[in-house]
Each structure stands twice: as structure tokens, then as C-alpha cells.
């Protein structure tokens, strides 16, 4: 067990072994998970160890799941399954859970599942059809990827971070034990806060990846200093309640500062040797724009919430 993550990022070797696929990345992440017990530290250490943005993203994603779902074993590759054909809002969720003999029956489909083709455990958001009320009663079910009735369709590679696979999932009469469902509201306790937790961990992992490249390529110390400060800010924020508006506002400020730092990194890349890492970053930097509108809406909602409670 280690706790000096910042010292590790600033002192560890800046060399990263080539890692072209999930099969080689996942064992390396599991080894780091045994060393760094805090999920954010795992994101930072694995992002730093990544030879490309794809594995920094994947590390941040897995670490975020481990932060929000502490019951996930460190050696279990997991995927949160929310998005369906109509989107990822509560009323767009059509997958269903019904009582069956000795447990539950899951039916439905998911349109976009990160790391789905390699998933060992799917965390599936679905409606409890027997629950009363107009608002969908959503639950999260733990579903082994090899369970009977689970169908996995690998999707084409994306334009950026194409090494990270995605899948469509179909569930046809999947039988689940009684304890397969997580306690509480699946939206309020898991799906909604995951967006915030994921943003923090993924951005931290990506920035740690860039910090390693900065050290390898001899970027200015001033850039590395600001990156280190932002990483400590993200690490501190990870301990805050992801449902609170003040957490969203602080995260927005950190991400905005981080975006400026990453944009500044472009000139550093331009002055660095034209190697494979630089070419991949130019391809993958579009990842930073994903879900930007959702983040902006989340921040606006946080400000409205604080304004109402403060009386301003």
C-alpha cells in the first residue's frame, strides 16, 4: 500500500511500455490497483503509466466505478450500463426488472457500454416494473457478462481512443439472484453521481498521462507544477459528496483550468519530437470535448440550486 502519489508522479520513471490492446492494459491496471488502494490514486498512477490517452481514460473509468461501487473487486473489469436508444435520462430507460422465482428477471438493451466486449461485470440500470408511481423506479443490477440471456455485440472503433472497445448489450430473460440488485435508488445513488465521479477520475488520469509525457519530453517545469497542483485539487475533490452543488461548481472550476493547461500543452507537443505518442494525442484530444454540454448544464443547475438556498 502506498500513499505518496504526488511523489510517485514526479519521481517515477517517465518511460511507459507500449500497450496496444485491452488484454495487455488490464493486467497492468490490476497490478497498480493492488499497490494504490485509493481509487483516485489508482486513476493517477494508471494514467501516469499509460502509453496513450486510451488507457488513461480506461483507468479513470474503472477507478470511478470502484469509487462509487466499493463492492467491485479490484480484479473485476466492470462497466456501467445506462444509455439506451432514447438516451440516458430516467424516462429513456426501458430495460425492465421483474420479480421471478427466487429473484429477478432482466429484459432490455443498452446502446453504449464502455469496455463492454471485455466486461466481466455489467452494472445495469433498469426499471422495477412493480414499483408504484409515475416516475420510473430505477435500480442497478449486477449482471455477469457470461450469464444466460446476455448478448454482446462489439461496436466499430471510435475516431478517437479507438483502442477502448464499446458494445451493444441485449438482455433476454436474464435470471438474477435476489442480492443482484444494489440497495436504494439506482438513479439518485449511482447513475447520476457517476457522471461527476467519472469526470473527476478520467480527467485526473488524462492529466497524469500528460504529466508523464511532459517529464519524458522535457516540457517546462512551470507546466508540470501547474499540472501537479491540479492533480492534488482533483484528488481532494474526490473525497467530497458528488451529489452536492458545491462539488459540481468546484469541479467545473478545476476542469476549466485543466482545459486551459491541456490547450497550452499543444505548443509543448509542437516543439517535441514527432513520435507515435504525439500523433496519438493529436488524434485523441477530441475526447476532452465529450459530454461538455452535459457538464455545462450540471454546473448551471448547481448555481441555480445554490442561489435558491442562499436567497440571492
C-alpha positions as CSV (number, residue, x, y, z in Angstrom):
1,X,0.0,0.0,0.0
2,X,1.3,3.5,-0.9
3,X,0.1,7.0,-0.2
4,X,2.7,9.3,-1.8
5,X,1.0,9.6,-5.2
6,X,2.4,13.0,-6.0
7,X,5.9,11.9,-5.2
8,X,5.4,8.9,-7.4
9,X,4.2,11.1,-10.3
10,X,7.2,13.4,-10.0
11,X,9.9,10.8,-9.3
12,X,8.9,7.5,-11.1
13,X,10.4,6.6,-14.5
14,X,8.7,8.6,-17.3
15,X,9.1,5.6,-19.7
16,X,5.9,3.7,-20.5
17,X,5.8,0.3,-22.1
18,X,3.8,0.0,-25.3
19,X,0.3,-1.2,-24.7
20,X,-1.8,-1.7,-27.9
21,X,-4.8,-3.5,-26.5
22,X,-7.1,-4.3,-23.5
23,X,-5.5,-7.7,-23.0
24,X,-2.2,-6.0,-22.1
25,X,-3.6,-3.0,-20.3
26,X,-6.0,-4.8,-17.9
27,X,-3.3,-6.9,-16.1
28,X,-1.2,-3.8,-15.6
29,X,-4.1,-1.9,-14.1
30,X,-4.9,-4.7,-11.7
31,X,-1.3,-4.7,-10.5
32,X,-1.4,-1.0,-9.9
33,X,-4.8,-1.5,-8.1
34,X,-3.1,-3.8,-5.6
35,X,-0.5,-1.1,-4.9
36,X,-2.7,2.0,-4.7
37,X,-5.8,1.4,-2.6
38,X,-7.5,4.8,-3.0
39,X,-9.5,4.8,-6.3
40,X,-8.3,8.3,-7.2
41,X,-4.7,7.3,-6.6
42,X,-5.3,4.3,-8.9
43,X,-6.5,6.7,-11.6
44,X,-3.5,8.9,-11.2
45,X,-0.9,6.0,-11.1
46,X,-2.5,4.2,-14.0
47,X,-2.9,7.3,-16.0
48,X,0.7,8.1,-15.5
49,X,1.7,4.6,-16.5
50,X,-0.4,4.7,-19.7
51,X,1.4,5.0,-23.1
52,X,-1.6,6.7,-24.6
53,X,-4.8,8.6,-23.7
54,X,-7.0,5.5,-24.3
55,X,-5.6,3.7,-21.2
56,X,-5.6,6.8,-19.1
57,X,-9.3,7.1,-19.9
58,X,-10.0,3.4,-19.2
59,X,-8.1,3.7,-15.9
60,X,-10.1,6.7,-14.9
61,X,-13.3,5.0,-15.8
62,X,-12.5,1.9,-13.8
63,X,-11.3,3.9,-10.8
64,X,-14.5,5.9,-10.9
65,X,-16.6,2.7,-10.8
66,X,-14.5,1.4,-7.9
67,X,-15.0,4.7,-6.1
68,X,-18.8,4.7,-6.5
69,X,-19.3,0.9,-6.2
70,X,-16.9,-0.1,-3.5
71,X,-18.1,-3.7,-3.7
72,X,-16.4,-4.2,-7.0
73,X,-13.3,-6.4,-6.6
74,X,-10.1,-4.8,-7.8
75,X,-9.6,-7.7,-10.2
76,X,-13.0,-7.3,-11.8
77,X,-13.4,-5.4,-15.0
78,X,-16.8,-3.6,-14.8
79,X,-19.0,-1.4,-17.0
80,X,-21.9,0.8,-16.0
81,X,-24.8,0.3,-18.5
82,X,-27.2,3.2,-18.7
83,X,-27.6,4.5,-22.2
84,X,-30.4,3.1,-24.4
85,X,-31.9,4.0,-27.8
86,X,-33.7,7.1,-26.5
87,X,-30.8,8.3,-24.4
88,X,-29.6,8.1,-20.8
89,X,-32.2,10.1,-18.8
90,X,-34.5,8.2,-16.4
91,X,-37.5,8.2,-18.7
92,X,-35.3,6.9,-21.6
93,X,-34.6,3.7,-19.6
94,X,-36.8,0.9,-20.9
95,X,-34.9,-2.1,-19.6
96,X,-37.0,-3.9,-17.0
97,X,-36.7,-5.9,-13.8
98,X,-39.5,-8.2,-12.8
99,X,-39.9,-10.5,-9.9
100,X,-39.2,-14.1,-10.8
101,X,-38.9,-17.3,-8.8
102,X,-36.2,-16.8,-6.3
103,X,-35.0,-13.5,-7.6
104,X,-35.4,-11.2,-10.7
105,X,-35.7,-11.3,-14.5
106,X,-33.9,-8.7,-16.6
107,X,-35.0,-7.8,-20.1
108,X,-33.9,-4.9,-22.3
109,X,-30.9,-3.5,-24.2
110,X,-28.1,-0.9,-23.8
111,X,-26.7,1.0,-26.7
112,X,-23.3,2.1,-25.5
113,X,-21.2,0.2,-23.0
114,X,-17.6,1.2,-22.4
115,X,-15.3,-1.9,-22.3
116,X,-18.4,-4.0,-22.9
117,X,-16.8,-6.6,-25.1
118,X,-14.3,-7.4,-22.3
119,X,-16.6,-6.8,-19.3
120,X,-16.7,-9.3,-16.5
121,X,-19.5,-7.5,-14.6
122,X,-22.2,-5.2,-16.0
123,X,-23.9,-2.8,-13.7
124,X,-27.2,-2.4,-15.4
125,X,-29.7,0.4,-14.7
126,X,-33.3,-0.9,-15.3
127,X,-36.9,-0.2,-14.2
128,X,-38.5,-2.1,-11.4
129,X,-41.9,-2.5,-13.2
130,X,-43.8,-3.4,-10.0
131,X,-42.9,-0.1,-8.2
132,X,-45.7,2.4,-7.9
133,X,-45.7,6.0,-9.1
134,X,-45.3,7.9,-12.4
135,X,-41.5,8.4,-12.0
136,X,-39.5,5.4,-13.2
137,X,-38.3,3.4,-10.3
138,X,-34.7,2.6,-11.3
139,X,-32.4,0.0,-9.8
140,X,-28.9,-1.2,-10.5
141,X,-28.4,-4.9,-11.1
142,X,-25.1,-6.7,-11.1
143,X,-25.1,-8.9,-14.2
144,X,-22.2,-11.2,-15.0
145,X,-21.3,-10.8,-18.7
146,X,-21.4,-14.6,-19.2
147,X,-24.9,-15.1,-17.8
148,X,-27.5,-16.9,-19.9
149,X,-29.6,-14.4,-21.9
150,X,-26.8,-11.8,-22.2
151,X,-25.9,-10.9,-25.8
152,X,-22.8,-8.7,-26.5
153,X,-22.3,-7.0,-29.9
154,X,-18.9,-5.3,-30.3
155,X,-19.3,-1.8,-31.9
156,X,-17.0,-0.3,-34.5
157,X,-14.0,1.6,-33.2
158,X,-14.4,5.3,-32.4
159,X,-12.5,8.0,-34.2
160,X,-10.5,8.8,-31.0
161,X,-9.2,6.4,-28.4
162,X,-10.1,3.6,-30.8
163,X,-8.3,1.1,-28.6
164,X,-11.1,1.3,-26.0
165,X,-13.9,-1.1,-27.1
166,X,-17.6,-0.5,-26.7
167,X,-20.6,-2.8,-27.1
168,X,-24.3,-3.0,-27.5
169,X,-25.9,-5.3,-25.0
170,X,-29.2,-7.2,-25.0
171,X,-30.8,-9.0,-22.0
172,X,-33.4,-11.6,-22.7
173,X,-34.9,-13.2,-19.6
174,X,-31.7,-13.0,-17.6
175,X,-32.2,-14.7,-14.3
176,X,-30.7,-12.8,-11.3
177,X,-30.4,-13.7,-7.6
178,X,-32.2,-11.7,-5.0
179,X,-29.0,-10.0,-3.9
180,X,-28.0,-9.0,-7.5
181,X,-29.8,-5.6,-7.1
182,X,-28.0,-2.8,-5.3
183,X,-29.9,-1.1,-2.5
184,X,-31.5,2.2,-3.0
185,X,-32.5,4.4,-5.9
186,X,-30.5,3.4,-8.9
187,X,-30.6,6.9,-10.5
188,X,-30.0,9.1,-7.5
189,X,-27.4,6.9,-5.8
190,X,-25.5,5.6,-8.7
191,X,-26.2,6.7,-12.3
192,X,-26.5,10.4,-11.7
193,X,-23.5,10.9,-9.3
194,X,-21.3,8.6,-11.6
195,X,-21.2,11.4,-14.2
196,X,-19.4,13.6,-11.6
197,X,-17.2,10.9,-10.2
198,X,-16.2,9.8,-13.7
199,X,-15.4,13.4,-14.8
200,X,-13.0,13.8,-11.8
201,X,-11.2,10.5,-12.2
202,X,-11.0,10.4,-16.0
203,X,-9.6,14.0,-16.2
204,X,-7.2,13.3,-13.4
205,X,-5.9,10.2,-15.2
206,X,-5.5,12.1,-18.5
207,X,-3.7,14.9,-16.8
208,X,-1.4,12.4,-15.1
209,X,-0.7,10.8,-18.5
210,X,0.3,14.3,-19.9
211,X,2.4,14.9,-16.8
212,X,4.4,11.8,-17.6
213,X,4.8,12.9,-21.2
214,X,5.9,16.3,-20.0
215,X,8.6,14.8,-17.9
216,X,9.7,12.4,-20.7
217,X,9.9,15.2,-23.3
218,X,11.3,17.8,-21.1
219,X,8.4,20.3,-21.1
220,X,8.8,23.4,-18.9
221,X,8.8,22.9,-15.2
222,X,6.1,25.6,-14.9
223,X,3.7,23.5,-16.8
224,X,4.4,20.4,-14.7
225,X,4.0,22.5,-11.5
226,X,0.5,23.6,-12.5
227,X,-0.4,20.1,-13.5
228,X,0.7,18.8,-10.1
229,X,-1.4,21.4,-8.4
230,X,-4.5,20.5,-10.4
231,X,-4.0,16.8,-9.7
232,X,-3.9,17.5,-6.0
233,X,-7.1,19.5,-6.3
234,X,-8.9,16.7,-8.1
235,X,-7.6,14.2,-5.5
236,X,-9.1,16.4,-2.7
237,X,-12.4,16.9,-4.6
238,X,-12.8,13.1,-5.0
239,X,-13.4,12.9,-1.2
240,X,-16.4,15.3,-1.5
241,X,-20.1,14.3,-1.9
242,X,-20.7,14.1,-5.7
243,X,-24.3,15.0,-5.3
244,X,-23.7,18.4,-3.8
245,X,-23.9,21.5,-6.0
246,X,-20.8,23.0,-4.4
247,X,-18.9,19.9,-5.6
248,X,-20.1,20.4,-9.1
249,X,-19.1,24.1,-9.1
250,X,-15.6,23.3,-7.7
251,X,-15.2,20.5,-10.3
252,X,-16.2,22.9,-13.1
253,X,-13.5,25.3,-12.0
254,X,-10.9,22.6,-11.9
255,X,-11.8,21.2,-15.3
256,X,-11.9,24.7,-16.8
257,X,-8.4,25.4,-15.5
258,X,-7.3,21.9,-16.7
259,X,-8.7,22.5,-20.1
260,X,-6.6,25.7,-20.4
261,X,-3.5,23.8,-19.2
262,X,-4.1,21.0,-21.8
263,X,-4.6,23.6,-24.5
264,X,-1.3,25.1,-23.5
265,X,0.3,21.7,-23.9
266,X,-0.4,21.8,-27.6
267,X,2.6,24.2,-28.1
268,X,4.7,21.8,-26.0
269,X,3.7,18.9,-28.2
270,X,4.5,21.0,-31.3
271,X,8.1,21.6,-30.1
272,X,8.6,17.9,-29.2
273,X,9.8,15.1,-31.5
274,X,7.2,13.8,-33.9
275,X,6.8,10.4,-32.4
276,X,3.8,7.9,-32.0
277,X,2.7,9.4,-28.7
278,X,2.3,12.9,-30.2
279,X,0.4,11.5,-33.2
280,X,-2.0,9.6,-30.9
281,X,-2.6,12.7,-28.7
282,X,-3.5,14.8,-31.8
283,X,-6.0,12.1,-32.7
284,X,-7.4,11.5,-29.2
285,X,-7.6,15.0,-27.8
286,X,-11.2,15.2,-29.0
287,X,-12.0,13.0,-26.0
288,X,-11.8,16.2,-23.9
289,X,-14.9,17.6,-25.6
290,X,-17.2,14.6,-24.9
291,X,-20.2,15.4,-22.7
292,X,-19.1,19.1,-22.5
293,X,-22.7,20.3,-22.8
294,X,-23.9,17.9,-20.1
295,X,-21.2,19.3,-17.8
296,X,-22.2,22.9,-18.6
297,X,-25.9,22.0,-17.7
298,X,-24.8,20.4,-14.5
299,X,-22.8,23.5,-13.5
300,X,-25.8,25.8,-14.3
301,X,-28.1,23.6,-12.3
302,X,-25.6,23.7,-9.3
303,X,-25.6,27.5,-9.4
304,X,-29.4,27.7,-9.5
305,X,-29.6,25.3,-6.5
306,X,-27.1,27.4,-4.5
307,X,-28.9,30.6,-5.5
308,X,-32.2,29.2,-4.2
309,X,-30.8,28.1,-0.9
310,X,-28.8,31.3,-0.3
311,X,-31.7,33.6,-1.2
312,X,-29.6,35.7,-3.6
